[in-house]
Amino acid sequence: MKKEKIKKIIKMVLLISLVIISFIIGYFFIGFQKPAENITWGVNFSQKHAESLDLDWKETYLAVLDDLGAKKLKIASHWDFIEAEQGKYYFDDLDWQIEEAEKRGAEIILVIGMKTSRWPECHIPKWAESLNEEERQGKVLKLIEEIVLHYRGRKTIKYWQVENEPFFSFGECPQFNKELLKKEIDLVKSLDSQKRPIIISESGEFSFWTRAARVGDIVGTTIYRRIWSKEFKIYFSHIFPPTFYYRKAKLIKWIFNKEVICIELQAEPWGPKLLYDLSLEEQEKSMDLERFQKNIKFAKKTGLNEFYLWGTEWWYWLKTKHNKPEIWDQAKKLF
């Protein structure tokens, strides 16, 4: 009798699993949705990344504003740039970026915290590397306090993004601490008299965005369609269709009443090495003009209405260092 009961339980579990899998496939992978009618396009910018590509970062930034014509920017603030020396906060470079955007009527998402995108993701100053976890967390909160107090009066900053994909284990970072994230968010809200919305970002492909929706005012997602798999040593193209992102955004709106925007749309290579260590030939295995155009078409089909393209520094590098302006010129059409 016991064997029969076990068999029935196994059959029931398999049946329930099959129903759940069928629902997921049917809901997230089948169907089409009406493309967003009015899409807002923006770009990501990192001073550190521009410098890593051996670019004049100020020249690059002004080209993004004036030649490319971008009016929406997501700017990464890096802890090791702002507080290279403990207790001394350097805002001149970030001030300049915000002031130039303000002159042109552009709007900014300012990414703050320890993990703010671009390798190694967590930009911890040398002096802070030896701190224990409690000490480091205290310094991160102090950093956020200084940044928010410094910039809370700047109207060109429309959103704060607190940390970059904090729930996603990627980069050279300490173990994620959800209590620290909550403290960071609460701190920003307490200091910002303008009560700007806070964006919390999550992986587009490996998350259902519920954790970000619980703590943030807006959910920021990523879309990366061709990446290098270090585990299998091959390039991998994701199979997720546009409806995968559309359905998840609808669920987030329905359950949490939160909007979803794409804060990173892949528009640069993702290869086996850092971008500035890849040959042009290798770069084109994961991003070229054709893939760029395909990613734009894909984005339009997701139904989301706001995208920040990832790779503007690289486009300028191609244009100025290699006389390859095709992607830069194609991107200009979006703005």
VEXDREN-2710 file (C-alpha; in Angstrom, 1 decimal):
% VEXDREN-2710
k/r/px/py/pz
1/MET/0.0/0.0/0.0
2/LYS/2.8/2.4/0.8
3/LYS/4.3/1.9/-2.6
4/GLU/1.0/2.7/-4.3
5/LYS/0.6/5.9/-2.2
6/ILE/4.1/7.0/-3.1
7/LYS/3.4/6.3/-6.8
8/LYS/0.2/8.4/-6.6
9/ILE/2.0/11.3/-4.8
10/ILE/4.8/11.2/-7.5
11/LYS/2.2/11.2/-10.3
12/MET/0.3/14.1/-8.6
13/VAL/3.6/16.1/-8.2
14/LEU/4.5/15.5/-11.8
15/LEU/1.0/16.5/-13.0
16/ILE/1.1/19.7/-11.0
17/SER/4.6/20.5/-12.2
18/LEU/3.4/19.9/-15.8
19/VAL/0.5/22.3/-15.3
20/ILE/2.8/25.0/-13.9
21/ILE/5.3/24.6/-16.7
22/SER/2.6/24.7/-19.3
23/PHE/1.2/27.9/-17.8
24/ILE/4.6/29.6/-17.7
25/ILE/5.4/28.6/-21.3
26/GLY/1.9/29.7/-22.5
27/TYR/1.8/32.9/-20.5
28/PHE/5.3/34.2/-20.9
29/PHE/6.4/32.8/-24.3
30/ILE/3.3/32.7/-26.5
31/GLY/1.4/35.7/-27.9
32/PHE/2.0/39.1/-29.2
33/GLN/1.4/42.6/-27.8
34/LYS/0.9/46.0/-29.3
35/PRO/4.2/47.9/-29.4
36/ALA/4.4/51.0/-27.3
37/GLU/3.3/54.0/-29.3
38/ASN/5.6/56.7/-27.7
39/ILE/8.9/55.3/-26.7
40/THR/11.4/57.4/-24.7
41/TRP/15.0/56.6/-25.5
42/GLY/17.9/57.4/-23.2
43/VAL/21.6/56.3/-22.8
44/ASN/23.9/55.1/-20.0
45/PHE/27.1/57.0/-19.3
46/SER/30.1/56.2/-17.1
47/GLN/33.1/58.5/-16.9
48/LYS/35.2/55.5/-15.7
49/HIS/34.2/53.4/-18.7
50/ALA/35.0/56.3/-21.2
51/GLU/38.4/56.7/-19.6
52/SER/39.0/52.9/-19.8
53/LEU/38.4/53.1/-23.6
54/ASP/41.1/55.8/-23.7
55/LEU/38.5/58.5/-24.6
56/ASP/38.4/62.1/-23.5
57/TRP/35.4/61.6/-21.2
58/LYS/34.2/65.2/-21.3
59/GLU/34.4/65.3/-25.1
60/THR/32.5/62.0/-25.2
61/TYR/29.8/63.2/-22.8
62/LEU/29.3/66.5/-24.8
63/ALA/29.0/64.5/-28.0
64/VAL/26.3/62.4/-26.4
65/LEU/24.4/65.5/-25.5
66/ASP/25.0/67.6/-28.6
67/ASP/25.7/65.3/-31.5
68/LEU/23.7/62.2/-30.5
69/GLY/21.0/64.5/-29.0
70/ALA/20.2/62.3/-25.9
71/LYS/17.9/64.0/-23.4
72/LYS/17.6/61.2/-21.0
73/LEU/20.8/59.9/-19.3
74/LYS/21.5/57.3/-16.6
75/ILE/24.8/58.4/-15.0
76/ALA/26.8/56.1/-12.8
77/SER/28.5/57.6/-9.7
78/HIS/31.5/55.5/-8.6
79/TRP/32.5/55.4/-5.0
80/ASP/36.2/55.2/-5.7
81/PHE/36.0/58.4/-7.8
82/ILE/34.0/60.3/-5.3
83/GLU/35.8/59.2/-2.1
84/ALA/39.2/58.1/-3.3
85/GLU/40.5/59.4/0.1
86/GLN/38.5/58.5/3.2
87/GLY/36.2/61.3/4.3
88/LYS/37.1/63.6/1.4
89/TYR/34.3/63.8/-1.2
90/TYR/35.1/65.0/-4.7
91/PHE/32.1/66.0/-6.8
92/ASP/33.7/68.2/-9.4
93/ASP/33.4/65.7/-12.3
94/LEU/29.9/64.7/-11.5
95/ASP/28.9/68.3/-10.9
96/TRP/30.1/69.1/-14.4
97/GLN/28.1/66.3/-16.0
98/ILE/24.9/67.3/-14.2
99/GLU/25.4/71.0/-15.1
100/GLU/26.0/70.3/-18.8
101/ALA/22.9/68.2/-18.9
102/GLU/20.9/70.9/-17.1
103/LYS/22.0/73.5/-19.6
104/ARG/20.5/71.4/-22.4
105/GLY/17.3/70.5/-20.6
106/ALA/18.2/66.8/-20.2
107/GLU/17.0/64.6/-17.4
108/ILE/19.2/62.3/-15.3
109/ILE/18.8/59.0/-13.4
110/LEU/21.7/59.1/-10.9
111/VAL/22.9/55.7/-9.8
112/ILE/24.3/55.8/-6.2
113/GLY/25.7/53.3/-3.8
114/MET/28.5/50.7/-3.8
115/LYS/27.3/48.8/-6.9
116/THR/26.8/51.2/-9.7
117/SER/27.4/49.3/-12.9
118/ARG/30.5/48.8/-15.1
119/TRP/33.2/46.4/-14.1
120/PRO/34.0/45.5/-11.3
121/GLU/30.3/46.6/-10.5
122/CYS/31.2/47.4/-6.9
123/HIS/33.6/50.4/-7.1
124/ILE/35.1/50.1/-3.6
125/PRO/38.0/52.5/-2.8
126/LYS/41.3/51.0/-1.9
127/TRP/41.1/52.3/1.6
128/ALA/37.7/50.6/2.2
129/GLU/38.7/47.1/1.0
130/SER/40.1/46.1/4.4
131/LEU/37.0/47.2/6.4
132/ASN/34.8/44.7/8.0
133/GLU/31.2/44.4/6.8
134/GLU/29.7/46.6/9.5
135/GLU/32.3/49.3/8.9
136/ARG/31.9/49.2/5.1
137/GLN/28.1/49.4/5.4
138/GLY/28.5/52.5/7.5
139/LYS/30.7/54.1/4.9
140/VAL/28.3/53.3/2.1
141/LEU/25.5/54.9/4.0
142/LYS/27.6/58.0/4.6
143/LEU/28.5/58.1/0.9
144/ILE/24.8/58.0/-0.1
145/GLU/24.1/60.7/2.5
146/GLU/26.8/63.0/1.1
147/ILE/25.6/62.5/-2.5
148/VAL/21.9/63.1/-1.8
149/LEU/22.6/66.2/0.3
150/HIS/24.9/67.5/-2.4
151/TYR/22.4/67.0/-5.3
152/ARG/18.9/67.0/-3.9
153/GLY/18.4/70.6/-5.1
154/ARG/19.3/69.8/-8.7
155/LYS/16.0/69.5/-10.7
156/THR/17.6/67.8/-13.6
157/ILE/17.9/64.7/-11.5
158/LYS/14.6/63.0/-11.9
159/TYR/15.2/59.6/-10.3
160/TRP/17.7/58.0/-7.8
161/GLN/18.7/54.5/-8.7
162/VAL/19.9/52.9/-5.4
163/GLU/22.5/50.2/-6.3
164/ASN/22.7/48.4/-9.6
165/GLU/20.9/45.0/-9.7
166/PRO/21.5/44.5/-6.0
167/PHE/19.7/41.1/-6.0
168/PHE/21.8/39.7/-8.9
169/SER/25.1/38.1/-8.0
170/PHE/27.4/39.6/-10.6
171/GLY/30.7/41.4/-10.3
172/GLU/33.4/41.6/-7.7
173/CYS/31.2/42.5/-4.8
174/PRO/30.6/41.6/-1.1
175/GLN/27.7/39.3/-0.3
176/PHE/24.3/41.0/-0.8
177/ASN/22.7/42.4/2.3
178/LYS/19.0/43.2/2.0
179/GLU/19.0/45.1/5.3
180/LEU/21.6/47.4/4.0
181/LEU/19.6/48.0/0.8
182/LYS/16.5/48.9/2.9
183/LYS/18.6/51.3/5.0
184/GLU/19.9/52.9/1.8
185/ILE/16.4/53.4/0.4
186/ASP/15.1/54.8/3.7
187/LEU/18.0/57.1/3.9
188/VAL/17.5/58.6/0.4
189/LYS/13.7/59.0/1.1
190/SER/14.4/60.8/4.4
191/LEU/17.0/63.2/2.9
192/ASP/15.3/64.1/-0.5
193/SER/12.8/66.9/0.1
194/GLN/11.6/66.5/-3.5
195/LYS/10.7/62.9/-2.9
196/ARG/12.0/61.7/-6.3
197/PRO/11.1/58.1/-7.2
198/ILE/13.7/55.4/-6.4
199/ILE/14.5/52.9/-9.1
200/ILE/15.6/49.4/-8.1
201/SER/16.9/47.3/-10.9
202/GLU/16.9/43.5/-11.6
203/SER/18.1/41.2/-14.3
204/GLY/15.7/41.1/-17.2
205/GLU/16.2/37.4/-17.9
206/PHE/16.8/35.8/-14.5
207/SER/14.2/37.4/-12.3
208/PHE/10.5/38.1/-12.1
209/TRP/11.3/41.6/-10.6
210/THR/9.1/41.1/-7.5
211/ARG/11.9/41.8/-5.1
212/ALA/12.7/45.2/-6.8
213/ALA/8.9/46.0/-6.9
214/ARG/8.6/45.4/-3.2
215/VAL/11.2/48.0/-2.2
216/GLY/11.4/50.4/-5.1
217/ASP/9.1/53.0/-6.6
218/ILE/10.0/52.0/-10.2
219/VAL/11.4/48.7/-11.4
220/GLY/14.4/48.9/-13.7
221/THR/15.1/45.9/-15.9
222/THR/17.9/44.9/-18.3
223/ILE/17.7/43.3/-21.7
224/TYR/20.9/41.5/-22.9
225/ARG/20.3/39.3/-25.9
226/ARG/23.8/37.9/-26.8
227/ILE/26.4/37.3/-24.2
228/TRP/29.6/35.3/-23.5
229/SER/29.1/32.3/-21.3
230/LYS/32.2/31.8/-19.2
231/GLU/31.0/28.5/-18.0
232/PHE/30.6/26.9/-21.5
233/LYS/33.1/29.2/-23.3
234/ILE/30.6/30.1/-26.0
235/TYR/28.4/33.0/-27.1
236/PHE/24.8/32.5/-26.0
237/SER/21.8/34.1/-27.5
238/HIS/18.8/34.2/-25.2
239/ILE/15.5/32.6/-26.4
240/PHE/13.2/34.9/-24.4
241/PRO/10.6/36.6/-26.7
242/PRO/9.4/40.2/-26.3
243/THR/6.2/38.9/-24.6
244/PHE/8.4/37.5/-21.8
245/TYR/9.2/41.0/-20.7
246/TYR/5.7/42.4/-21.5
247/ARG/3.9/39.8/-19.3
248/LYS/6.2/40.3/-16.4
249/ALA/5.7/44.1/-16.6
250/LYS/2.0/43.6/-16.6
251/LEU/2.1/41.3/-13.5
252/ILE/4.3/43.9/-11.7
253/LYS/1.7/46.6/-12.5
254/TRP/-1.2/44.4/-11.5
255/ILE/0.3/43.1/-8.2
256/PHE/2.4/46.1/-7.0
257/ASN/1.1/49.0/-9.1
258/LYS/4.7/49.8/-10.2
259/GLU/6.0/50.8/-13.6
260/VAL/8.8/48.9/-15.3
261/ILE/11.4/50.6/-17.5
262/CYS/14.5/49.2/-19.2
263/ILE/17.5/50.8/-17.7
264/GLU/20.0/48.8/-19.8
265/LEU/19.3/47.7/-23.4
266/GLN/22.3/45.9/-24.8
267/ALA/24.0/47.9/-27.5
268/GLU/27.6/47.0/-27.1
269/PRO/29.6/43.7/-27.1
270/TRP/29.7/41.2/-24.2
271/GLY/32.7/39.0/-24.8
272/PRO/35.2/36.7/-23.0
273/LYS/37.3/39.7/-21.9
274/LEU/36.6/43.3/-20.9
275/LEU/35.5/45.5/-23.8
276/TYR/38.8/47.4/-24.1
277/ASP/40.7/44.1/-24.3
278/LEU/38.7/42.7/-27.2
279/SER/39.7/42.9/-30.8
280/LEU/37.2/44.5/-33.2
281/GLU/36.7/41.1/-34.8
282/GLU/35.8/39.5/-31.4
283/GLN/33.6/42.5/-30.5
284/GLU/31.5/42.0/-33.6
285/LYS/30.6/38.4/-32.6
286/SER/28.2/39.8/-30.0
287/MET/27.4/43.4/-31.3
288/ASP/27.5/45.1/-34.7
289/LEU/25.2/47.4/-36.6
290/GLU/22.8/44.5/-37.6
291/ARG/22.5/43.3/-34.0
292/PHE/22.0/46.9/-32.8
293/GLN/19.1/47.3/-35.2
294/LYS/17.6/44.0/-34.2
295/ASN/17.8/44.9/-30.5
296/ILE/16.0/48.2/-31.2
297/LYS/13.2/46.3/-33.1
298/PHE/13.0/43.7/-30.3
299/ALA/12.7/46.5/-27.6
300/LYS/9.8/48.1/-29.4
301/LYS/8.0/44.7/-29.4
302/THR/8.2/44.3/-25.6
303/GLY/5.5/47.0/-25.0
304/LEU/7.8/48.9/-22.6
305/ASN/7.9/52.6/-23.3
306/GLU/11.3/53.7/-21.8
307/PHE/14.7/52.4/-22.7
308/TYR/18.3/53.4/-21.8
309/LEU/20.8/52.0/-24.3
310/TRP/24.0/50.5/-22.9
311/GLY/27.1/51.3/-25.0
312/THR/27.1/54.9/-25.9
313/GLU/30.9/55.2/-25.0
314/TRP/31.7/52.3/-27.2
315/TRP/29.8/53.8/-30.2
316/TYR/31.9/57.0/-29.8
317/TRP/35.0/54.9/-29.5
318/LEU/34.2/53.1/-32.8
319/LYS/33.4/56.5/-34.4
320/THR/36.5/58.4/-33.3
321/LYS/39.2/55.7/-32.9
322/HIS/38.3/53.4/-35.7
323/ASN/36.4/55.6/-38.2
324/LYS/33.3/53.4/-37.8
325/PRO/30.4/55.8/-37.2
326/GLU/27.6/53.4/-38.3
327/ILE/26.1/52.6/-34.9
328/TRP/26.5/56.1/-33.6
329/ASP/24.7/57.5/-36.7
330/GLN/22.0/54.8/-36.4
331/ALA/21.4/55.7/-32.7
332/LYS/21.1/59.4/-33.6
333/LYS/17.8/58.6/-35.4
334/LEU/16.3/57.5/-32.1
335/PHE/16.7/60.9/-30.6
END
